[in-house]
Amino acid sequence: MGKSESVKERISALRAEMEKRGLDIYIVPTSDYHESEYVGDYFKARKYLTGFTGSAGIAVVTPEEAGLWTDGRYFIQAEAQLAGSGVTLYKSGEEGVPTIEEFVEKKLKEQGGLGFDGRVMNAAQAEKYARIAEKKQVKFHVTEDLAGIVWEDRPDFPAHPVWVLPEEYAGESTADKLARVREKMEKEKADAHILTSLYDIAWLLNIRGGDIDCVPVVLSFLVITKDECRFYVSEKALTEESREYLRKERITVRPYEAVYEEIGALQAENILLCKPLTNYRIIKSLSPQAKVIDKENPTEHMKAVKNPVEIENTRKAHVKDGVAVTKFLYWLKNNIGKQKITEISASDYLEQLRREQENFLDLSFTTISAYGPNAAMMHYSATPETDAELETKGFLLVDSGGHYLEGTTDITRTVALGELSEEEKQHFTAVCRANLNLADAKFLYGCRGLNLDILARGPLWDLGIDYKCGTGHGVGHILNVHEGPNGFRWKLVMERNDSGILEEGMITTDEPGVYIEGKYGIRTENELICRKAEKNEYGQFMEFENITYVPIDLDAVLPEEMSRTERRRLNEYHKMVYDTVSPYLTEEERDWLKEYTRKI
């Protein structure tokens, strides 16, 4: 049976379950019970139903039609993967495309039914659908996982071992972090705080796990009161070491599935939580007398502002990563055309170089190794069926990163493999200029990514082109590679809402790009630490420190397209790269890097 036929059968099975319950619409988001950006295989119900493999998307099924909403990173990929499946692609944010709420309100029949699994829908979104259901006077069915009912051979629920991140790497004890959270609770007059974000829980407890590929978190909930901290987690995930650590930190361990019943009995009048990050079942499980204080989790801002230990360690992680990626570029440039190299074999070789680095833990996300037209799909993932062989022409785009005990990295380099067109060089140079301009920004405290995004996007807008994603995102510390509240983007909601005030200690990527469907993709990505510059009568000025130490391919740069200032920026960046990385290279690699980072 072909893939599109499998999708049709699965959606047909879901419709049969909907009919049994009198439902006109059923919504299947891409989420676990914690609103994680990436999810484990157990939670990939939307992928199972539609065949679309991207990390972001929401399926909506009615008796007559099925739709898939996703953002600009995935338009090309989704069109290809949904072809022939009967699932319609709705390009979120594009002119004339209805939002899911608009679609649901229009299609929902009076006296009909609307449903989803309340555990995989955040409360803020679910309440919008509840209002539509009330307005239309329909059944609101949120207690069953219908996708799970029709899912044959569903993967096991994850429960990987919990491990402790030593304070020498975390930089702050769990006791001190909890004290800071309780101070925030007191300020908000909250008796209890329910924390559901896996990244925040891992950061707060100084633990890590493996329940999501490339994201070292533990499926769990946390309930914090003035004198207790309850950790809801699978018993299978706890090791002897982690149990002892939790006992020492006075963390009470409870069964993962007990959270819904126990928060219903919580003796707390005012409960602090973040509705956009809390599943709807949690909200509906609370006592009717409980008053919800719906605010950002205090830990979101705390973990985004890296402490001095985290910053110093992150620099060390980037040196290691810079060595691995520079060695990869040397290998690629010297072997292209001499041996068979494919997208996957190139990606595997880069992973091998990373694994040779001390204290390497895992990749920080699945490597994007994309040649030629494949790179126009921003989140392309090579498979044995699509694995393109590299030729001595065009670009290879490699977006990759690693988790080390010292920190997390995220870097993209686009490599010229041989002959390039003038258009390719012009676009590569514009992306290079965009990256350098943003990295060199100087701005007054209080600025957000919204204020600075034009510095990167400007050189591309000047050419009448754009990229349908943000320019950069915050980076977690041995956590999720996409972290809020900091980011760079030109409008508030694109693929994520992360344009908080840029604070000293925040780490944000700088990754403008060009994506020409059917031809090529170009992206240059570095990481920037925000730090204070001078303070004077105008206020506190801020600037960035570039902590990615990998050269940019001068074979694709048109120096005449760059201003004197931009050439100086590139030369200074390349000097820093050579000085930082060269001591760790062989003599041949050093000689090559000297030429590869030459002054222009």
Backbone torsions as a table, in degrees:
resi	resn	phi	psi	omega
1	MET	NA	133.0	179.2
2	GLY	-70.5	162.8	-177.7
3	LYS	-59.9	-43.7	-177.6
4	SER	-65.3	-33.4	177.8
5	GLU	-69.4	-37.9	176.8
6	SER	-60.5	-43.5	179.5
7	VAL	-61.4	-44.7	179.9
8	LYS	-60.9	-40.8	179.7
9	GLU	-66.3	-40.9	-178.4
10	ARG	-66.9	-42.2	179.1
11	ILE	-68.0	-35.3	176.1
12	SER	-62.7	-41.5	178.0
13	ALA	-63.9	-39.3	177.7
14	LEU	-64.5	-41.3	179.8
15	ARG	-61.9	-35.7	178.1
16	ALA	-63.1	-40.5	177.5
17	GLU	-68.2	-37.5	176.9
18	MET	-62.0	-43.1	-178.3
19	GLU	-62.6	-39.5	178.6
20	LYS	-58.2	-30.7	-174.9
21	ARG	-104.1	4.4	178.6
22	GLY	69.5	35.8	-178.0
23	LEU	-101.8	132.4	176.3
24	ASP	-90.4	-26.4	-177.3
25	ILE	-139.8	135.5	173.1
26	TYR	-130.8	133.3	-175.3
27	ILE	-110.2	132.3	178.6
28	VAL	-124.6	99.8	179.0
29	PRO	-80.3	174.2	172.6
30	THR	-98.5	91.3	-175.1
31	SER	-160.0	156.3	167.1
32	ASP	-101.3	-159.8	-178.2
33	TYR	-83.0	8.4	-171.9
34	HIS	-130.8	10.0	-178.9
35	GLU	59.0	35.4	177.4
36	SER	-71.3	146.0	179.9
37	GLU	-67.4	-47.1	174.9
38	TYR	-106.4	147.0	-175.7
39	VAL	-128.4	157.6	176.2
40	GLY	-71.7	166.1	-175.5
41	ASP	-57.4	-33.1	-179.7
42	TYR	-58.2	-30.7	-173.8
43	PHE	-98.3	5.3	-175.7
44	LYS	-86.2	54.4	-178.9
45	ALA	-68.2	-39.6	179.6
46	ARG	-63.2	-39.9	175.7
47	LYS	-62.8	-44.4	-179.8
48	TYR	-60.1	-42.7	-175.5
49	LEU	-75.1	-37.9	-171.1
50	THR	-105.7	-23.2	-175.4
51	GLY	86.8	-6.8	177.6
52	PHE	-81.3	125.9	-171.4
53	THR	-99.5	-1.8	-179.0
54	GLY	-61.5	159.6	-174.8
55	SER	-79.2	-13.2	-177.8
56	ALA	-129.5	130.1	178.5
57	GLY	167.4	151.4	179.1
58	ILE	-130.6	129.1	177.7
59	ALA	-97.8	139.7	176.2
60	VAL	-128.4	123.9	-175.5
61	VAL	-118.6	131.1	172.5
62	THR	-120.1	172.6	178.4
63	PRO	-61.3	-24.9	-176.0
64	GLU	-104.3	-26.2	-173.7
65	GLU	-146.9	164.3	175.4
66	ALA	-135.4	134.6	-179.3
67	GLY	-125.8	153.2	177.2
68	LEU	-128.4	118.6	176.8
69	TRP	-99.8	128.8	174.4
70	THR	-147.7	169.2	-175.6
71	ASP	-95.8	179.1	-170.8
72	GLY	-61.2	-20.6	177.4
73	ARG	-63.8	-23.1	-168.0
74	TYR	-120.9	7.5	-175.1
75	PHE	-57.0	-48.9	-176.1
76	ILE	-65.5	-46.4	-179.6
77	GLN	-61.4	-45.6	-177.2
78	ALA	-64.5	-40.5	178.6
79	GLU	-58.4	-43.1	-179.3
80	ALA	-68.3	-43.7	-174.1
81	GLN	-76.8	-24.0	-179.2
82	LEU	-91.0	-9.7	-177.0
83	ALA	-54.7	125.5	176.5
84	GLY	80.4	-0.7	-175.5
85	SER	-87.6	-14.5	-174.4
86	GLY	85.0	-1.2	177.5
87	VAL	-94.1	126.8	-178.5
88	THR	-88.0	133.8	176.3
89	LEU	-85.8	127.4	172.7
90	TYR	-111.7	116.1	-175.6
91	LYS	-84.5	99.6	-175.7
92	SER	-55.4	134.0	175.8
93	GLY	85.2	-8.7	180.0
94	GLU	-82.3	152.5	-178.1
95	GLU	-58.6	132.6	177.0
96	GLY	82.4	-3.9	-179.5
97	VAL	-92.2	122.4	-179.3
98	PRO	-68.5	149.6	170.3
99	THR	-72.4	167.0	178.8
100	ILE	-62.7	-40.3	179.6
101	GLU	-60.8	-43.0	178.8
102	GLU	-63.2	-42.4	179.3
103	PHE	-62.3	-47.1	-178.0
104	VAL	-62.4	-45.5	-178.2
105	GLU	-63.2	-37.7	-179.3
106	LYS	-70.9	-40.8	-173.4
107	LYS	-86.5	-19.8	-174.7
108	LEU	-71.4	123.5	-177.8
109	LYS	-82.9	147.6	174.4
110	GLU	-58.8	139.3	-179.4
111	GLN	65.1	11.6	-179.2
112	GLY	-86.6	-145.5	-178.1
113	GLY	-149.9	142.4	178.6
114	LEU	-126.3	134.3	-177.2
115	GLY	-145.4	160.7	171.2
116	PHE	-170.0	166.8	175.1
117	ASP	-80.4	115.4	-175.9
118	GLY	-64.1	-14.0	179.0
119	ARG	-80.6	-21.3	-177.9
120	VAL	-109.3	14.7	176.7
121	MET	-122.8	128.0	179.8
122	ASN	-71.4	153.9	-172.1
123	ALA	-63.7	-37.6	-179.2
124	ALA	-61.4	-43.4	179.8
125	GLN	-72.8	-43.0	-178.0
126	ALA	-60.4	-36.8	-179.3
127	GLU	-66.6	-28.4	174.5
128	LYS	-65.7	-42.5	178.6
129	TYR	-68.9	-34.2	177.8
130	ALA	-61.7	-38.9	178.9
131	ARG	-66.7	-38.8	177.2
132	ILE	-64.3	-43.1	-179.8
133	ALA	-62.0	-41.0	179.6
134	GLU	-66.4	-42.4	-179.8
135	LYS	-62.0	-39.4	-178.1
136	LYS	-88.5	-4.3	-178.9
137	GLN	54.6	52.9	-178.9
138	VAL	-115.0	165.0	174.8
139	LYS	-67.0	135.0	-179.8
140	PHE	-115.8	102.3	-169.3
141	HIS	-109.1	102.6	-172.6
142	VAL	-127.5	18.9	-174.3
143	THR	-106.9	0.2	-177.4
144	GLU	-127.8	145.8	174.8
145	ASP	-97.1	86.2	-176.5
146	LEU	-66.6	-34.5	177.7
147	ALA	-61.6	-38.0	178.1
148	GLY	-65.6	-33.5	179.8
149	ILE	-64.7	-38.4	-177.0
150	VAL	-92.2	-5.4	-176.1
151	TRP	-81.2	107.9	176.9
152	GLU	-81.1	142.7	177.9
153	ASP	55.3	43.6	177.9
154	ARG	-63.0	136.9	177.7
155	PRO	-59.2	158.8	179.5
156	ASP	-66.8	152.3	174.8
157	PHE	-68.2	130.0	-173.4
158	PRO	-73.0	146.3	174.6
159	ALA	-158.0	69.9	-178.7
160	HIS	-82.7	158.5	-175.4
161	PRO	-61.8	137.9	174.4
162	VAL	-82.6	135.8	173.1
163	TRP	-129.3	156.0	-173.7
164	VAL	-96.1	132.0	175.0
165	LEU	-89.8	112.5	-177.1
166	PRO	-59.3	150.8	-177.6
167	GLU	-62.4	-25.0	178.4
168	GLU	-64.3	-20.0	175.3
169	TYR	-103.5	-32.8	-179.1
170	ALA	-76.4	-33.8	177.1
171	GLY	83.2	-6.0	179.6
172	GLU	-158.3	140.9	-178.0
173	SER	-76.6	157.3	175.6
174	THR	-61.7	-39.1	179.9
175	ALA	-58.9	-43.8	180.0
176	ASP	-68.5	-37.7	178.3
177	LYS	-64.9	-44.9	178.6
178	LEU	-61.9	-37.9	178.2
179	ALA	-61.8	-39.7	178.8
180	ARG	-66.8	-39.6	178.1
181	VAL	-63.8	-42.5	-178.9
182	ARG	-66.4	-32.1	173.9
183	GLU	-61.4	-42.6	178.0
184	LYS	-65.6	-39.2	178.0
185	MET	-61.3	-43.2	179.8
186	GLU	-62.4	-41.0	179.0
187	LYS	-61.7	-36.1	-179.5
188	GLU	-88.2	1.0	-177.0
189	LYS	58.3	40.2	-179.5
190	ALA	-97.8	132.9	176.4
191	ASP	-83.3	-25.9	-178.3
192	ALA	-146.9	155.0	177.3
193	HIS	-131.1	122.4	177.0
194	ILE	-100.2	120.5	-177.1
195	LEU	-114.7	121.7	-176.7
196	THR	-116.0	-15.2	-179.5
197	SER	-69.9	121.7	-177.1
198	LEU	-63.8	-35.1	-179.6
199	TYR	-65.4	-43.2	-178.1
200	ASP	-68.5	-39.3	178.9
201	ILE	-63.9	-46.2	179.9
202	ALA	-61.6	-43.2	179.7
203	TRP	-63.8	-46.1	-174.9
204	LEU	-65.5	-40.1	-177.2
205	LEU	-91.3	-0.6	-177.1
206	ASN	54.0	45.1	175.8
207	ILE	-125.6	160.7	174.1
208	ARG	-140.3	165.9	-179.2
209	GLY	-150.8	-149.0	-177.9
210	GLY	-152.7	33.6	-174.2
211	ASP	-81.6	-10.5	173.3
212	ILE	-130.3	132.3	179.8
213	ASP	-53.6	128.4	176.2
214	CYS	69.2	1.1	177.6
215	VAL	-124.8	103.0	-169.6
216	PRO	-78.8	68.7	-177.9
217	VAL	-118.6	171.9	-176.3
218	VAL	-122.8	124.5	175.9
219	LEU	-61.4	115.2	-172.7
220	SER	-168.7	164.0	171.3
221	PHE	-125.5	157.9	178.0
222	LEU	-133.6	133.6	173.8
223	VAL	-121.9	119.0	-176.1
224	ILE	-113.2	127.6	171.3
225	THR	-117.5	-173.8	-177.7
226	LYS	-65.1	-28.0	-176.3
227	ASP	-131.2	11.4	179.4
228	GLU	-146.0	150.7	174.5
229	CYS	-134.1	111.2	-177.1
230	ARG	-102.3	128.4	-175.6
231	PHE	-112.4	109.0	-179.0
232	TYR	-92.8	111.2	-171.8
233	VAL	-151.3	153.7	177.0
234	SER	-66.3	133.0	177.5
235	GLU	-58.1	-33.7	-178.1
236	LYS	-62.9	-24.5	-175.6
237	ALA	-81.2	-16.3	-173.5
238	LEU	-87.8	129.2	174.9
239	THR	-95.4	170.7	177.3
240	GLU	-59.5	-42.5	-179.2
241	GLU	-64.0	-44.9	-177.4
242	SER	-69.6	-35.1	176.1
243	ARG	-61.8	-45.5	-179.5
244	GLU	-63.7	-41.8	178.7
245	TYR	-61.4	-45.5	-179.1
246	LEU	-65.0	-38.4	176.2
247	ARG	-61.0	-45.6	-178.7
248	LYS	-61.7	-36.9	-179.0
249	GLU	-84.9	2.9	179.5
250	ARG	60.4	43.3	175.5
251	ILE	-99.6	123.8	-180.0
252	THR	-83.9	123.8	-179.1
253	VAL	-92.1	131.3	178.2
254	ARG	-131.0	156.4	179.0
255	PRO	-61.8	140.0	-177.0
256	TYR	-53.3	-47.2	-173.8
257	GLU	-76.3	-7.7	-178.3
258	ALA	-79.7	-8.4	-172.1
259	VAL	-60.2	-40.9	-174.7
260	TYR	-65.0	-43.8	179.2
261	GLU	-68.8	-42.1	-173.6
262	GLU	-73.7	-31.6	177.5
263	ILE	-72.8	-21.2	175.3
264	GLY	-67.5	-27.8	180.0
265	ALA	-98.7	8.5	-176.3
266	LEU	-64.6	125.6	178.9
267	GLN	-84.6	75.3	-178.9
268	ALA	-144.5	132.4	-179.1
269	GLU	-82.5	-43.7	-177.6
270	ASN	-118.3	121.4	-175.5
271	ILE	-117.9	120.6	178.8
272	LEU	-86.7	127.9	173.6
273	LEU	-159.6	168.0	-179.7
274	CYS	-111.9	107.0	-174.6
275	LYS	-58.9	-38.8	178.7
276	PRO	-65.6	-12.9	179.5
277	LEU	-115.1	3.8	-175.5
278	THR	-114.7	129.5	-176.8
279	ASN	-70.8	154.9	-172.5
280	TYR	-63.8	-33.3	179.2
281	ARG	-62.1	-37.4	176.5
282	ILE	-58.5	-49.8	-177.9
283	ILE	-60.9	-44.3	-177.7
284	LYS	-72.3	-15.1	179.0
285	SER	-85.5	-15.0	-178.3
286	LEU	-67.8	152.8	175.0
287	SER	-60.5	140.2	178.8
288	PRO	-58.0	-23.6	-179.5
289	GLN	-80.8	-15.2	-176.3
290	ALA	-71.0	137.5	176.1
291	LYS	-102.2	124.2	-178.5
292	VAL	-88.9	127.8	171.6
293	ILE	-99.9	100.1	-174.2
294	ASP	-87.7	96.7	-179.6
295	LYS	-141.8	164.4	176.6
296	GLU	-55.6	138.2	174.9
297	ASN	-57.8	130.8	178.3
298	PRO	-54.4	-33.1	-177.2
299	THR	-68.6	-22.1	-177.7
300	GLU	-60.3	-47.4	-179.8
301	HIS	-73.1	-39.6	-178.7
302	MET	-58.2	-47.6	-175.9
303	LYS	-75.9	-23.2	178.4
304	ALA	-71.6	-31.0	177.4
305	VAL	-89.6	100.2	-174.5
306	LYS	-70.1	140.0	178.3
307	ASN	-79.6	167.8	-176.1
308	PRO	-55.9	-36.4	179.0
309	VAL	-66.3	-45.1	178.9
310	GLU	-61.4	-41.2	-178.7
311	ILE	-65.6	-47.2	-178.8
312	GLU	-63.4	-41.1	178.2
313	ASN	-66.7	-37.5	179.9
314	THR	-63.9	-39.0	175.6
315	ARG	-58.2	-42.8	180.0
316	LYS	-63.7	-40.4	178.8
317	ALA	-61.7	-38.1	-178.9
318	HIS	-71.9	-29.3	174.7
319	VAL	-64.6	-48.5	178.1
320	LYS	-57.9	-46.3	-178.1
321	ASP	-65.7	-38.3	177.8
322	GLY	-62.1	-39.1	177.6
323	VAL	-63.0	-47.2	-178.2
324	ALA	-61.8	-46.3	-176.4
325	VAL	-71.8	-36.2	177.9
326	THR	-65.5	-42.2	175.7
327	LYS	-61.3	-36.6	177.5
328	PHE	-64.1	-44.7	179.5
329	LEU	-62.6	-41.2	177.7
330	TYR	-59.4	-47.7	-179.8
331	TRP	-61.4	-45.6	-177.4
332	LEU	-64.1	-47.6	-177.7
333	LYS	-64.0	-32.3	-175.1
334	ASN	-91.2	-9.7	-176.3
335	ASN	-119.6	-9.7	179.0
336	ILE	-63.7	129.8	-178.4
337	GLY	88.7	-14.1	-179.4
338	LYS	-101.9	-24.3	178.2
339	GLN	-144.9	161.2	179.7
340	LYS	-73.2	121.4	176.0
341	ILE	-128.1	131.9	177.2
342	THR	-117.9	173.9	177.4
343	GLU	-55.9	-45.2	-176.7
344	ILE	-72.5	-42.3	-179.4
345	SER	-66.4	-33.8	175.5
346	ALA	-64.9	-46.0	178.8
347	SER	-61.1	-41.9	-179.8
348	ASP	-64.3	-38.6	-179.6
349	TYR	-66.7	-40.5	177.6
350	LEU	-63.4	-41.3	178.3
351	GLU	-62.1	-41.1	178.5
352	GLN	-59.4	-42.5	179.5
353	LEU	-64.8	-36.8	176.9
354	ARG	-66.4	-42.7	-176.6
355	ARG	-65.7	-18.9	177.3
356	GLU	-77.0	-13.1	-178.5
357	GLN	-79.8	142.2	-179.3
358	GLU	-61.5	139.2	176.8
359	ASN	65.8	21.4	174.1
360	PHE	-70.2	136.1	-179.2
361	LEU	-107.4	-50.7	-174.4
362	ASP	-172.5	168.7	169.8
363	LEU	-68.9	149.0	-179.9
364	SER	-88.0	-10.2	170.9
365	PHE	-169.9	167.7	179.5
366	THR	-68.0	124.9	-176.0
367	THR	-60.8	135.3	171.7
368	ILE	-97.9	110.5	176.7
369	SER	-120.6	104.8	-167.6
370	ALA	-132.1	123.6	-178.2
371	TYR	-105.3	137.4	173.8
372	GLY	56.5	-129.2	-176.1
373	PRO	-60.3	-27.4	-179.8
374	ASN	-61.3	-29.1	-178.1
375	ALA	-73.6	-11.8	175.6
376	ALA	-71.3	-17.2	173.5
377	MET	-89.7	109.6	-169.1
378	MET	-55.5	-37.2	-177.6
379	HIS	-117.1	40.7	176.9
380	TYR	-61.6	141.3	175.1
381	SER	-130.1	117.6	-176.5
382	ALA	-65.8	139.6	175.1
383	THR	-124.7	166.3	177.4
384	PRO	-55.1	-29.0	-179.0
385	GLU	-77.3	-29.3	-175.3
386	THR	-107.3	-0.9	-171.2
387	ASP	-61.1	95.4	-174.8
388	ALA	-76.0	140.5	173.7
389	GLU	-82.5	134.8	-178.3
390	LEU	-77.8	139.6	178.0
391	GLU	-117.6	171.1	-178.2
392	THR	-86.0	53.2	175.0
393	LYS	-162.7	157.5	175.9
394	GLY	74.7	-166.1	-173.8
395	PHE	-113.8	145.9	162.6
396	LEU	-111.7	124.6	176.8
397	LEU	-102.5	126.0	178.7
398	VAL	-126.3	112.8	177.4
399	ASP	-110.5	118.5	-171.6
400	SER	-153.6	172.1	177.8
401	GLY	-173.5	169.9	-178.3
402	GLY	-140.3	154.1	167.7
403	HIS	-100.5	127.4	172.5
404	TYR	-120.1	163.0	175.2
405	LEU	-57.5	-25.5	-178.1
406	GLU	-84.4	-21.7	-177.7
407	GLY	161.2	-173.7	-173.3
408	THR	-118.1	142.8	180.0
409	THR	-125.7	156.8	177.2
410	ASP	-151.1	119.8	-175.3
411	ILE	-145.6	141.4	171.3
412	THR	-125.8	134.6	170.4
413	ARG	-130.3	139.1	174.9
414	THR	-108.5	123.8	-169.7
415	VAL	-112.8	130.0	173.9
416	ALA	-77.1	120.6	-177.9
417	LEU	-94.5	-5.1	-178.6
418	GLY	166.4	-134.9	-175.6
419	GLU	-61.2	135.1	178.3
420	LEU	-127.1	150.9	173.8
421	SER	-80.6	164.2	176.8
422	GLU	-62.4	-36.9	179.3
423	GLU	-63.4	-43.7	179.0
424	GLU	-61.1	-43.2	178.8
425	LYS	-65.7	-40.9	180.0
426	GLN	-63.3	-43.5	-180.0
427	HIS	-68.8	-39.9	177.2
428	PHE	-61.1	-43.8	-179.1
429	THR	-64.6	-40.2	178.4
430	ALA	-62.7	-40.0	178.5
431	VAL	-67.0	-40.4	177.1
432	CYS	-60.6	-47.5	178.7
433	ARG	-59.9	-43.3	-179.5
434	ALA	-59.5	-45.8	-179.4
435	ASN	-62.3	-46.1	-178.3
436	LEU	-66.6	-39.1	-178.7
437	ASN	-61.7	-44.7	-179.4
438	LEU	-68.1	-42.0	-179.1
439	ALA	-61.0	-28.0	-176.4
440	ASP	-94.0	10.8	-176.1
441	ALA	-63.7	143.8	170.6
442	LYS	-128.7	131.2	-169.6
443	PHE	-153.3	159.8	178.5
444	LEU	-79.3	144.5	176.8
445	TYR	-56.9	139.3	-176.7
446	GLY	113.0	-15.9	177.2
447	CYS	-68.7	150.0	174.8
448	ARG	-117.0	172.8	176.5
449	GLY	-57.4	-31.9	177.6
450	LEU	-57.8	-35.8	-178.1
451	ASN	-73.3	-29.6	-170.7
452	LEU	-102.6	-13.3	-174.2
453	ASP	-56.2	-34.9	-177.8
454	ILE	-60.0	-27.2	179.1
455	LEU	-61.3	-35.5	178.5
456	ALA	-86.0	-42.4	-173.4
457	ARG	-76.2	-22.4	-175.5
458	GLY	-53.1	-52.0	-179.2
459	PRO	-59.0	-27.2	179.4
460	LEU	-84.4	-40.7	175.4
461	TRP	-61.3	-34.0	177.1
462	ASP	-59.5	-28.6	179.0
463	LEU	-90.9	0.4	-179.5
464	GLY	76.3	26.1	178.0
465	ILE	-129.3	166.3	-176.8
466	ASP	-151.3	170.9	172.3
467	TYR	-124.8	136.2	-169.9
468	LYS	-88.1	51.8	177.1
469	CYS	-158.9	175.4	175.6
470	GLY	-70.4	168.9	178.7
471	THR	-89.1	-20.1	-178.6
472	GLY	-174.1	163.2	-177.1
473	HIS	-140.6	157.5	172.6
474	GLY	-67.1	158.5	-178.8
475	VAL	-123.8	128.5	179.0
476	GLY	-75.3	162.4	-180.0
477	HIS	-97.6	99.5	-173.1
478	ILE	53.1	45.6	-179.4
479	LEU	-141.7	-137.4	179.5
480	ASN	-77.4	136.9	-177.4
481	VAL	-73.4	-18.9	173.9
482	HIS	-108.3	108.4	-175.1
483	GLU	-128.2	137.7	172.9
484	GLY	-94.1	178.1	6.2
485	PRO	-93.5	5.7	-176.5
486	ASN	-94.4	147.9	177.1
487	GLY	-178.6	173.8	174.9
488	PHE	-121.1	124.2	174.0
489	ARG	-162.2	160.0	-174.7
490	TRP	-95.5	-12.4	173.6
491	LYS	-138.1	156.4	-167.3
492	LEU	-59.9	-44.1	-177.4
493	VAL	-120.5	110.0	169.4
494	MET	-116.6	-109.7	177.8
495	GLU	-84.0	-18.1	175.3
496	ARG	-158.8	159.2	-177.7
497	ASN	-101.7	96.3	-176.5
498	ASP	-145.1	69.9	177.3
499	SER	-127.5	53.7	176.8
500	GLY	-74.2	169.3	177.4
501	ILE	-61.1	135.5	-179.0
502	LEU	-79.8	117.6	-175.9
503	GLU	-108.9	153.2	173.8
504	GLU	-57.6	130.0	179.2
505	GLY	100.4	-10.6	175.6
506	MET	-76.9	144.0	177.2
507	ILE	-115.4	125.9	-175.2
508	THR	-134.3	140.4	177.2
509	THR	-79.4	157.5	179.9
510	ASP	-129.9	99.5	-168.6
511	GLU	-142.4	64.8	174.4
512	PRO	-67.3	163.1	-178.9
513	GLY	-161.5	173.3	173.6
514	VAL	-133.5	133.2	-178.1
515	TYR	-133.2	107.3	-177.5
516	ILE	-107.3	107.1	-174.5
517	GLU	-55.3	133.3	178.6
518	GLY	80.6	-2.2	-176.2
519	LYS	-125.6	-65.2	-176.0
520	TYR	-167.2	168.4	172.2
521	GLY	-134.4	145.0	-179.5
522	ILE	-133.8	132.1	173.7
523	ARG	-149.2	138.0	172.8
524	THR	-124.3	120.6	-173.7
525	GLU	-129.5	126.3	171.9
526	ASN	-124.1	169.0	173.9
527	GLU	-111.6	142.2	-176.5
528	LEU	-122.8	133.4	170.2
529	ILE	-95.6	129.2	175.7
530	CYS	-80.8	133.2	179.5
531	ARG	-144.8	164.3	-179.5
532	LYS	-78.2	139.9	169.3
533	ALA	-104.5	-145.0	-177.4
534	GLU	-76.1	157.5	173.9
535	LYS	-120.1	130.3	-179.8
536	ASN	-145.3	-161.0	-175.9
537	GLU	-64.6	-16.2	179.8
538	TYR	-89.1	-12.1	-179.8
539	GLY	124.6	-169.5	179.8
540	GLN	-87.9	116.1	176.3
541	PHE	-86.8	150.6	-179.3
542	MET	-126.0	160.4	178.5
543	GLU	-154.0	178.6	-179.8
544	PHE	-118.8	147.7	169.1
545	GLU	-110.0	124.2	179.7
546	ASN	-81.0	123.0	-176.2
547	ILE	-117.2	16.7	175.3
548	THR	-102.2	124.9	-170.4
549	TYR	-115.9	67.2	-178.9
550	VAL	-140.6	133.9	-176.7
551	PRO	-66.8	156.6	174.4
552	ILE	-101.9	136.9	-170.2
553	ASP	-68.9	103.9	-179.6
554	LEU	-68.9	-16.3	178.0
555	ASP	-65.8	-15.8	-179.0
556	ALA	-109.4	3.1	-175.6
557	VAL	-94.3	137.4	171.5
558	LEU	-103.1	97.8	-175.8
559	PRO	-57.1	-32.2	-178.4
560	GLU	-67.3	-16.0	178.0
561	GLU	-85.4	-5.9	-176.0
562	MET	-107.2	145.5	175.1
563	SER	-74.3	168.0	177.7
564	ARG	-59.4	-40.7	179.5
565	THR	-63.3	-41.8	-179.6
566	GLU	-67.2	-37.9	176.7
567	ARG	-65.3	-40.5	177.2
568	ARG	-60.6	-43.8	179.6
569	ARG	-59.6	-44.2	-179.1
570	LEU	-66.9	-40.7	179.0
571	ASN	-64.0	-41.8	179.4
572	GLU	-66.7	-39.4	178.0
573	TYR	-62.9	-44.6	-178.3
574	HIS	-67.4	-32.5	175.6
575	LYS	-64.8	-41.8	178.5
576	MET	-62.9	-41.6	179.2
577	VAL	-61.5	-47.8	-178.2
578	TYR	-62.8	-47.2	-178.1
579	ASP	-61.9	-35.1	-176.1
580	THR	-79.5	-42.3	-169.4
581	VAL	-94.1	-32.8	-171.4
582	SER	-56.0	-34.9	179.8
583	PRO	-61.0	-17.8	-176.0
584	TYR	-100.7	6.4	-175.9
585	LEU	-105.9	163.5	172.5
586	THR	-74.0	168.3	-179.6
587	GLU	-60.2	-42.1	179.5
588	GLU	-64.2	-42.5	179.4
589	GLU	-65.3	-38.2	179.1
590	ARG	-63.9	-45.2	179.6
591	ASP	-60.6	-42.4	178.4
592	TRP	-62.7	-45.2	-177.4
593	LEU	-64.3	-34.9	178.1
594	LYS	-57.8	-45.1	178.9
595	GLU	-72.6	-37.0	-176.1
596	TYR	-69.2	-23.5	179.3
597	THR	-110.2	24.6	-177.7
598	ARG	-59.1	155.4	177.2
599	LYS	-70.0	143.2	173.8
600	ILE	-118.7	NA	NA
